[in-house]
Amino acid sequence: MTQKTDYEALAANLLKAELKRKGVTYAQLVDKLAQLGVDEKEVNIRNKLSRGKFTAAYLLQCLEAIGSQQLRLD
C-alpha cells in the first residue's frame, strides 16, 4: 500500500476545507455534482478524500458544484 504524497494530501485537505467553508456535507455534494451531470455516491466521495486519490478534473467539478470562485493554497 502506498502512502499519500504531500500533493495528494494537499488536494484532499483543500477540498475538505472548501466544503467546510461552504457548509456543504458529502451528501449535499452528491446532489450538487448530480446537477452538473456527475454521478457520484457519498461513500465514494468519502473514500476519495480520505485517500487523496482523485483527478484534477474531479477537484474542479467539486469546486464548481459548491460555488467556489477562489482557492487559498496556504
SVG drawing of the C-alpha trace seen along z (x, -y; Angstrom):
<svg xmlns="http://www.w3.org/2000/svg" viewBox="-29 -34 34 36">
<polyline fill="none" stroke="black" stroke-width="0.4" points="0.0,0.0 1.4,-3.4 1.3,-6.4 -0.4,-9.6 2.0,-12.1 2.2,-15.6 0.3,-16.8 -2.4,-14.2 -2.9,-15.3 -2.8,-18.9 -5.5,-18.4 -7.7,-16.4 -7.3,-18.9 -8.0,-21.8 -11.3,-20.2 -12.3,-19.3 -11.6,-22.9 -13.7,-24.4 -16.6,-22.0 -16.3,-23.1 -16.1,-26.8 -19.2,-26.5 -21.0,-24.4 -21.5,-21.5 -21.8,-17.9 -20.7,-14.9 -24.4,-14.1 -25.1,-17.6 -22.1,-17.4 -23.6,-14.3 -26.7,-16.3 -24.7,-19.3 -22.5,-17.1 -25.6,-15.4 -26.8,-18.9 -23.5,-19.0 -24.2,-15.6 -21.6,-13.9 -22.9,-10.6 -21.3,-10.1 -22.1,-8.3 -21.4,-9.7 -19.2,-6.7 -17.1,-7.2 -16.5,-10.9 -15.5,-9.9 -13.1,-7.3 -11.6,-9.7 -11.0,-12.4 -9.6,-10.0 -7.1,-8.5 -6.4,-11.8 -6.8,-9.9 -8.8,-11.9 -8.1,-13.8 -7.7,-17.5 -10.9,-17.4 -12.8,-15.9 -11.4,-18.6 -12.6,-21.3 -16.0,-19.6 -16.5,-19.6 -15.3,-23.2 -17.7,-24.3 -20.5,-22.3 -20.1,-24.1 -19.6,-27.5 -16.0,-28.1 -14.6,-31.0 -11.2,-31.3 -8.8,-29.0 -6.3,-29.6 -3.3,-27.4 -1.5,-28.5"/>
</svg>
